[in-house]
Amino acid sequence: MCLAIPARILMIDEGTEMATVAVGDVQKEISLALVDDARVGDYVLVHVGYALSTLCEEEAKHTLALMEEAGLLAEDEGPLPQ
């Protein structure tokens, strides 16, 4: 089974199509090569270092809340930053 995690884009390097995303306090560098029109502040579904698609803030927060409830996110990762 594959799992894609919603994350918020913090920074984008336009020259490399790479972005810094965050889930709570955890930050990661990912590729935006598969997603068009992603912007800082957008939420993307991340799988193995690639953004697969964008999604609305409401859906991202709902999905993360369900993942936290199911114990799939560590407690220190917490909710997405506001």
N, CA, C and O atoms as a Tinker XYZ file with bonds, in Angstrom:
   328  protein
     1  N      0.845000   -1.176000    0.000000    73     2
     2  CA     0.000000    0.000000    0.000000    64     1     3
     3  C      0.885000    1.232000    0.000000    63     2     4     5
     4  O      1.901000    1.274000    0.695000    81     3
     5  N      0.510000    2.217000   -0.763000    73     3     6
     6  CA     1.240000    3.479000   -0.832000    64     5     7
     7  C      0.483000    4.530000   -0.038000    63     6     8     9
     8  O     -0.743000    4.486000    0.063000    81     7
     9  N      1.221000    5.467000    0.521000    73     7    10
    10  CA     0.620000    6.517000    1.314000    64     9    11
    11  C      1.178000    7.860000    0.869000    63    10    12    13
    12  O      2.394000    8.052000    0.837000    81    11
    13  N      0.307000    8.773000    0.532000    73    11    14
    14  CA     0.701000   10.144000    0.213000    64    13    15
    15  C      0.232000   11.029000    1.360000    63    14    16    17
    16  O     -0.895000   10.895000    1.837000    81    15
    17  N      1.096000   11.927000    1.796000    73    15    18
    18  CA     0.812000   12.762000    2.959000    64    17    19
    19  C      0.630000   14.209000    2.527000    63    18    20    21
    20  O      1.446000   14.730000    1.767000    81    19
    21  N     -0.431000   14.872000    2.999000    73    19    22
    22  CA    -0.599000   16.290000    2.692000    64    21    23
    23  C      0.478000   17.120000    3.391000    63    22    24    25
    24  O      0.772000   16.895000    4.565000    81    23
    25  N      1.058000   18.067000    2.679000    73    23    26
    26  CA     2.058000   18.968000    3.243000    64    25    27
    27  C      1.876000   20.352000    2.632000    63    26    28    29
    28  O      1.383000   20.492000    1.513000    81    27
    29  N      2.278000   21.357000    3.377000    73    27    30
    30  CA     2.139000   22.745000    2.927000    64    29    31
    31  C      3.460000   23.227000    2.348000    63    30    32    33
    32  O      4.518000   22.992000    2.931000    81    31
    33  N      3.403000   23.895000    1.212000    73    31    34
    34  CA     4.607000   24.417000    0.575000    64    33    35
    35  C      5.061000   25.687000    1.299000    63    34    36    37
    36  O      4.292000   26.635000    1.459000    81    35
    37  N      6.332000   25.686000    1.736000    73    35    38
    38  CA     6.913000   26.833000    2.426000    64    37    39
    39  C      7.756000   27.694000    1.488000    63    38    40    41
    40  O      7.709000   28.922000    1.556000    81    39
    41  N      8.528000   27.045000    0.611000    73    39    42
    42  CA     9.406000   27.751000   -0.328000    64    41    43
    43  C      9.495000   26.959000   -1.620000    63    42    44    45
    44  O      9.375000   25.734000   -1.624000    81    43
    45  N      9.708000   27.676000   -2.718000    73    43    46
    46  CA     9.880000   27.033000   -4.029000    64    45    47
    47  C     11.131000   27.588000   -4.688000    63    46    48    49
    48  O     11.347000   28.799000   -4.718000    81    47
    49  N     11.956000   26.688000   -5.217000    73    47    50
    50  CA    13.101000   27.072000   -6.043000    64    49    51
    51  C     12.670000   26.867000   -7.494000    63    50    52    53
    52  O     12.673000   25.745000   -7.999000    81    51
    53  N     12.305000   27.953000   -8.153000    73    51    54
    54  CA    11.775000   27.883000   -9.522000    64    53    55
    55  C     12.778000   27.273000  -10.499000    63    54    56    57
    56  O     12.387000   26.634000  -11.475000    81    55
    57  N     14.059000   27.469000  -10.239000    73    55    58
    58  CA    15.081000   26.973000  -11.147000    64    57    59
    59  C     15.222000   25.466000  -11.157000    63    58    60    61
    60  O     15.631000   24.886000  -12.163000    81    59
    61  N     14.887000   24.822000  -10.042000    73    59    62
    62  CA    15.061000   23.370000   -9.938000    64    61    63
    63  C     13.753000   22.608000   -9.792000    63    62    64    65
    64  O     13.763000   21.378000   -9.761000    81    63
    65  N     12.622000   23.313000   -9.701000    73    63    66
    66  CA    11.314000   22.697000   -9.453000    64    65    67
    67  C     11.298000   21.923000   -8.136000    63    66    68    69
    68  O     10.577000   20.934000   -8.000000    81    67
    69  N     12.093000   22.376000   -7.170000    73    67    70
    70  CA    12.115000   21.777000   -5.840000    64    69    71
    71  C     11.414000   22.720000   -4.872000    63    70    72    73
    72  O     11.394000   23.935000   -5.070000    81    71
    73  N     10.836000   22.137000   -3.815000    73    71    74
    74  CA    10.137000   22.934000   -2.813000    64    73    75
    75  C     10.440000   22.393000   -1.428000    63    74    76    77
    76  O     10.749000   21.214000   -1.254000    81    75
    77  N     10.346000   23.276000   -0.454000    73    75    78
    78  CA    10.389000   22.872000    0.944000    64    77    79
    79  C      8.950000   22.824000    1.418000    63    78    80    81
    80  O      8.208000   23.798000    1.286000    81    79
    81  N      8.559000   21.676000    1.975000    73    79    82
    82  CA     7.199000   21.514000    2.495000    64    81    83
    83  C      7.270000   21.174000    3.981000    63    82    84    85
    84  O      8.316000   20.778000    4.494000    81    83
    85  N      6.136000   21.338000    4.658000    73    83    86
    86  CA     6.084000   21.045000    6.085000    64    85    87
    87  C      4.817000   20.292000    6.434000    63    86    88    89
    88  O      3.738000   20.533000    5.891000    81    87
    89  N      4.998000   19.365000    7.370000    73    87    90
    90  CA     3.893000   18.722000    8.079000    64    89    91
    91  C      4.216000   18.948000    9.544000    63    90    92    93
    92  O      5.109000   18.304000   10.093000    81    91
    93  N      3.491000   19.862000   10.181000    73    91    94
    94  CA     3.841000   20.244000   11.543000    64    93    95
    95  C      5.228000   20.853000   11.565000    63    94    96    97
    96  O      5.524000   21.763000   10.791000    81    95
    97  N      6.090000   20.348000   12.459000    73    95    98
    98  CA     7.457000   20.857000   12.581000    64    97    99
    99  C      8.431000   20.172000   11.637000    63    98   100   101
   100  O      9.595000   20.567000   11.564000    81    99
   101  N      7.984000   19.162000   10.919000    73    99   102
   102  CA     8.855000   18.407000   10.024000    64   101   103
   103  C      8.871000   19.061000    8.644000    63   102   104   105
   104  O      7.822000   19.293000    8.042000    81   103
   105  N     10.082000   19.355000    8.150000    73   103   106
   106  CA    10.235000   19.933000    6.821000    64   105   107
   107  C     10.996000   18.973000    5.930000    63   106   108   109
   108  O     11.842000   18.213000    6.402000    81   107
   109  N     10.692000   19.008000    4.631000    73   107   110
   110  CA    11.304000   18.102000    3.677000    64   109   111
   111  C     11.410000   18.793000    2.327000    63   110   112   113
   112  O     10.553000   19.598000    1.960000    81   111
   113  N     12.469000   18.471000    1.592000    73   111   114
   114  CA    12.626000   18.946000    0.222000    64   113   115
   115  C     11.954000   17.944000   -0.715000    63   114   116   117
   116  O     12.192000   16.740000   -0.621000    81   115
   117  N     11.110000   18.451000   -1.622000    73   115   118
   118  CA    10.409000   17.580000   -2.567000    64   117   119
   119  C     10.469000   18.165000   -3.969000    63   118   120   121
   120  O     10.798000   19.338000   -4.150000    81   119
   121  N     10.152000   17.346000   -4.949000    73   119   122
   122  CA    10.088000   17.785000   -6.339000    64   121   123
   123  C      8.660000   18.190000   -6.692000    63   122   124   125
   124  O      7.695000   17.533000   -6.300000    81   123
   125  N      8.548000   19.282000   -7.439000    73   123   126
   126  CA     7.252000   19.731000   -7.963000    64   125   127
   127  C      7.108000   19.409000   -9.444000    63   126   128   129
   128  O      6.202000   19.919000  -10.103000    81   127
   129  N      7.983000   18.576000   -9.968000    73   127   130
   130  CA     8.005000   18.285000  -11.409000    64   129   131
   131  C      6.686000   17.710000  -11.926000    63   130   132   133
   132  O      6.376000   17.866000  -13.107000    81   131
   133  N      5.915000   17.059000  -11.082000    73   131   134
   134  CA     4.671000   16.422000  -11.518000    64   133   135
   135  C      3.433000   17.300000  -11.321000    63   134   136   137
   136  O      2.324000   16.906000  -11.684000    81   135
   137  N      3.626000   18.492000  -10.745000    73   135   138
   138  CA     2.493000   19.362000  -10.407000    64   137   139
   139  C      2.670000   20.718000  -11.083000    63   138   140   141
   140  O      3.722000   21.345000  -10.967000    81   139
   141  N      1.644000   21.159000  -11.782000    73   139   142
   142  CA     1.663000   22.484000  -12.406000    64   141   143
   143  C      1.025000   23.502000  -11.478000    63   142   144   145
   144  O      0.095000   23.180000  -10.739000    81   143
   145  N      1.517000   24.713000  -11.517000    73   143   146
   146  CA     0.906000   25.856000  -10.829000    64   145   147
   147  C      0.881000   25.759000   -9.309000    63   146   148   149
   148  O      0.012000   26.368000   -8.686000    81   147
   149  N      1.794000   25.021000   -8.684000    73   147   150
   150  CA     1.877000   24.990000   -7.222000    64   149   151
   151  C      2.540000   26.273000   -6.745000    63   150   152   153
   152  O      3.487000   26.762000   -7.362000    81   151
   153  N      2.032000   26.813000   -5.638000    73   151   154
   154  CA     2.542000   28.074000   -5.103000    64   153   155
   155  C      2.810000   27.938000   -3.616000    63   154   156   157
   156  O      2.289000   27.039000   -2.956000    81   155
   157  N      3.627000   28.840000   -3.102000    73   155   158
   158  CA     3.877000   28.880000   -1.661000    64   157   159
   159  C      2.542000   29.038000   -0.949000    63   158   160   161
   160  O      1.722000   29.877000   -1.324000    81   159
   161  N      2.332000   28.228000    0.077000    73   159   162
   162  CA     1.072000   28.244000    0.823000    64   161   163
   163  C      0.105000   27.166000    0.390000    63   162   164   165
   164  O     -0.806000   26.823000    1.143000    81   163
   165  N      0.278000   26.618000   -0.812000    73   163   166
   166  CA    -0.577000   25.527000   -1.289000    64   165   167
   167  C     -0.276000   24.247000   -0.524000    63   166   168   169
   168  O      0.807000   24.084000    0.038000    81   167
   169  N     -1.234000   23.356000   -0.510000    73   167   170
   170  CA    -1.057000   22.021000    0.052000    64   169   171
   171  C     -0.927000   21.029000   -1.096000    63   170   172   173
   172  O     -1.658000   21.098000   -2.084000    81   171
   173  N      0.016000   20.109000   -0.948000    73   171   174
   174  CA     0.232000   19.080000   -1.963000    64   173   175
   175  C      0.258000   17.712000   -1.295000    63   174   176   177
   176  O      0.599000   17.588000   -0.119000    81   175
   177  N     -0.108000   16.683000   -2.064000    73   175   178
   178  CA     0.043000   15.311000   -1.599000    64   177   179
   179  C      1.448000   14.857000   -1.961000    63   178   180   181
   180  O      1.835000   14.917000   -3.129000    81   179
   181  N      2.219000   14.402000   -0.974000    73   179   182
   182  CA     3.611000   14.034000   -1.173000    64   181   183
   183  C      3.782000   12.530000   -1.021000    63   182   184   185
   184  O      3.317000   11.925000   -0.055000    81   183
   185  N      4.462000   11.943000   -2.000000    73   183   186
   186  CA     4.790000   10.508000   -1.963000    64   185   187
   187  C      6.206000   10.342000   -2.484000    63   186   188   189
   188  O      6.524000   10.822000   -3.572000    81   187
   189  N      7.048000    9.679000   -1.738000    73   187   190
   190  CA     8.462000    9.403000   -2.053000    64   189   191
   191  C      9.196000   10.601000   -2.659000    63   190   192   193
   192  O      9.920000   10.466000   -3.646000    81   191
   193  N      8.998000   11.766000   -2.054000    73   191   194
   194  CA     9.753000   12.937000   -2.469000    64   193   195
   195  C      9.178000   13.722000   -3.625000    63   194   196   197
   196  O      9.817000   14.658000   -4.108000    81   195
   197  N      7.988000   13.367000   -4.083000    73   195   198
   198  CA     7.339000   14.068000   -5.199000    64   197   199
   199  C      5.957000   14.553000   -4.778000    63   198   200   201
   200  O      5.222000   13.836000   -4.100000    81   199
   201  N      5.607000   15.765000   -5.179000    73   199   202
   202  CA     4.238000   16.235000   -5.038000    64   201   203
   203  C      3.440000   15.597000   -6.164000    63   202   204   205
   204  O      3.810000   15.708000   -7.333000    81   203
   205  N      2.354000   14.932000   -5.819000    73   203   206
   206  CA     1.528000   14.259000   -6.823000    64   205   207
   207  C      0.383000   15.131000   -7.317000    63   206   208   209
   208  O     -0.013000   15.049000   -8.480000    81   207
   209  N     -0.148000   15.967000   -6.424000    73   207   210
   210  CA    -1.250000   16.849000   -6.785000    64   209   211
   211  C     -1.417000   17.897000   -5.698000    63   210   212   213
   212  O     -0.896000   17.751000   -4.592000    81   211
   213  N     -2.148000   18.952000   -6.021000    73   211   214
   214  CA    -2.497000   19.944000   -5.016000    64   213   215
   215  C     -3.851000   19.572000   -4.424000    63   214   216   217
   216  O     -4.620000   18.824000   -5.028000    81   215
   217  N     -4.129000   20.096000   -3.249000    73   215   218
   218  CA    -5.445000   19.907000   -2.652000    64   217   219
   219  C     -5.770000   21.116000   -1.801000    63   218   220   221
   220  O     -4.880000   21.873000   -1.413000    81   219
   221  N     -7.052000   21.294000   -1.512000    73   219   222
   222  CA    -7.473000   22.468000   -0.751000    64   221   223
   223  C     -7.070000   22.311000    0.720000    63   222   224   225
   224  O     -6.869000   21.199000    1.209000    81   223
   225  N     -6.959000   23.433000    1.400000    73   223   226
   226  CA    -6.548000   23.446000    2.803000    64   225   227
   227  C     -7.491000   22.609000    3.669000    63   226   228   229
   228  O     -7.037000   21.883000    4.553000    81   227
   229  N     -8.781000   22.706000    3.425000    73   227   230
   230  CA    -9.760000   21.960000    4.212000    64   229   231
   231  C     -9.530000   20.449000    4.097000    63   230   232   233
   232  O     -9.541000   19.740000    5.104000    81   231
   233  N     -9.325000   19.965000    2.887000    73   231   234
   234  CA    -9.097000   18.532000    2.671000    64   233   235
   235  C     -7.770000   18.099000    3.293000    63   234   236   237
   236  O     -7.682000   17.018000    3.877000    81   235
   237  N     -6.741000   18.933000    3.172000    73   235   238
   238  CA    -5.438000   18.606000    3.763000    64   237   239
   239  C     -5.550000   18.461000    5.272000    63   238   240   241
   240  O     -5.061000   17.485000    5.840000    81   239
   241  N     -6.186000   19.417000    5.922000    73   239   242
   242  CA    -6.323000   19.373000    7.384000    64   241   243
   243  C     -7.194000   18.205000    7.822000    63   242   244   245
   244  O     -6.911000   17.569000    8.838000    81   243
   245  N     -8.238000   17.918000    7.078000    73   243   246
   246  CA    -9.110000   16.781000    7.404000    64   245   247
   247  C     -8.330000   15.467000    7.302000    63   246   248   249
   248  O     -8.421000   14.615000    8.187000    81   247
   249  N     -7.570000   15.310000    6.226000    73   247   250
   250  CA    -6.783000   14.093000    6.033000    64   249   251
   251  C     -5.736000   13.937000    7.123000    63   250   252   253
   252  O     -5.553000   12.839000    7.647000    81   251
   253  N     -5.042000   15.022000    7.477000    73   251   254
   254  CA    -4.028000   14.949000    8.531000    64   253   255
   255  C     -4.656000   14.626000    9.890000    63   254   256   257
   256  O     -4.069000   13.894000   10.687000    81   255
   257  N     -5.835000   15.166000   10.150000    73   255   258
   258  CA    -6.522000   14.855000   11.407000    64   257   259
   259  C     -6.871000   13.370000   11.465000    63   258   260   261
   260  O     -6.713000   12.739000   12.509000    81   259
   261  N     -7.343000   12.811000   10.359000    73   259   262
   262  CA    -7.648000   11.377000   10.328000    64   261   263
   263  C     -6.393000   10.535000   10.507000    63   262   264   265
   264  O     -6.422000    9.518000   11.200000    81   263
   265  N     -5.297000   10.948000    9.889000    73   263   266
   266  CA    -4.034000   10.215000   10.019000    64   265   267
   267  C     -3.527000   10.265000   11.453000    63   266   268   269
   268  O     -3.021000    9.270000   11.972000    81   267
   269  N     -3.661000   11.425000   12.097000    73   267   270
   270  CA    -3.236000   11.567000   13.491000    64   269   271
   271  C     -4.098000   10.683000   14.395000    63   270   272   273
   272  O     -3.585000   10.013000   15.291000    81   271
   273  N     -5.390000   10.688000   14.153000    73   271   274
   274  CA    -6.320000    9.867000   14.936000    64   273   275
   275  C     -5.998000    8.375000   14.798000    63   274   276   277
   276  O     -6.138000    7.610000   15.751000    81   275
   277  N     -5.568000    7.976000   13.601000    73   275   278
   278  CA    -5.236000    6.571000   13.355000    64   277   279
   279  C     -3.828000    6.222000   13.843000    63   278   280   281
   280  O     -3.414000    5.066000   13.760000    81   279
   281  N     -3.090000    7.217000   14.353000    73   279   282
   282  CA    -1.751000    6.964000   14.862000    64   281   283
   283  C     -0.691000    6.909000   13.786000    63   282   284   285
   284  O      0.388000    6.362000   14.015000    81   283
   285  N     -0.972000    7.462000   12.615000    73   283   286
   286  CA    -0.017000    7.423000   11.511000    64   285   287
   287  C      0.957000    8.591000   11.523000    63   286   288   289
   288  O      1.940000    8.578000   10.782000    81   287
   289  N      0.704000    9.604000   12.353000    73   287   290
   290  CA     1.626000   10.729000   12.496000    64   289   291
   291  C      2.156000   10.727000   13.918000    63   290   292   293
   292  O      1.406000   10.508000   14.869000    81   291
   293  N      3.443000   10.971000   14.058000    73   291   294
   294  CA     4.036000   11.046000   15.384000    64   293   295
   295  C      3.469000   12.252000   16.121000    63   294   296   297
   296  O      3.124000   13.255000   15.496000    81   295
   297  N      3.370000   12.162000   17.445000    73   295   298
   298  CA     2.792000   13.241000   18.227000    64   297   299
   299  C      3.535000   14.556000   18.041000    63   298   300   301
   300  O      2.911000   15.617000   18.031000    81   299
   301  N      4.872000   14.506000   17.892000    73   299   302
   302  CA     5.638000   15.738000   17.753000    64   301   303
   303  C      5.460000   16.382000   16.389000    63   302   304   305
   304  O      5.849000   17.536000   16.215000    81   303
   305  N      4.882000   15.679000   15.407000    73   303   306
   306  CA     4.616000   16.287000   14.115000    64   305   307
   307  C      3.437000   17.235000   14.199000    63   306   308   309
   308  O      3.405000   18.250000   13.502000    81   307
   309  N      2.467000   16.915000   15.045000    73   307   310
   310  CA     1.344000   17.806000   15.309000    64   309   311
   311  C      0.591000   18.211000   14.058000    63   310   312   313
   312  O      0.806000   17.659000   12.980000    81   311
   313  N     -0.300000   19.188000   14.216000    73   311   314
   314  CA    -1.101000   19.654000   13.076000    64   313   315
   315  C     -0.280000   20.525000   12.152000    63   314   316   317
   316  O      0.826000   20.944000   12.492000    81   315
   317  N     -0.825000   20.790000   10.992000    73   315   318
   318  CA    -0.173000   21.681000   10.041000    64   317   319
   319  C     -0.091000   23.080000   10.630000    63   318   320   321
   320  O     -0.995000   23.503000   11.351000    81   319
   321  N      0.985000   23.803000   10.329000    73   319   322
   322  CA     1.068000   25.195000   10.791000    64   321   323
   323  C     -0.018000   26.028000   10.136000    63   322   324   325
   324  O     -0.438000   25.740000    9.016000    81   323
   325  N     -0.466000   27.046000   10.822000    73   323   326
   326  CA    -1.529000   27.925000   10.320000    64   325   327
   327  C     -1.014000   28.891000    9.318000    63   326   328
   328  O     -1.777000   29.704000    8.794000    81   327
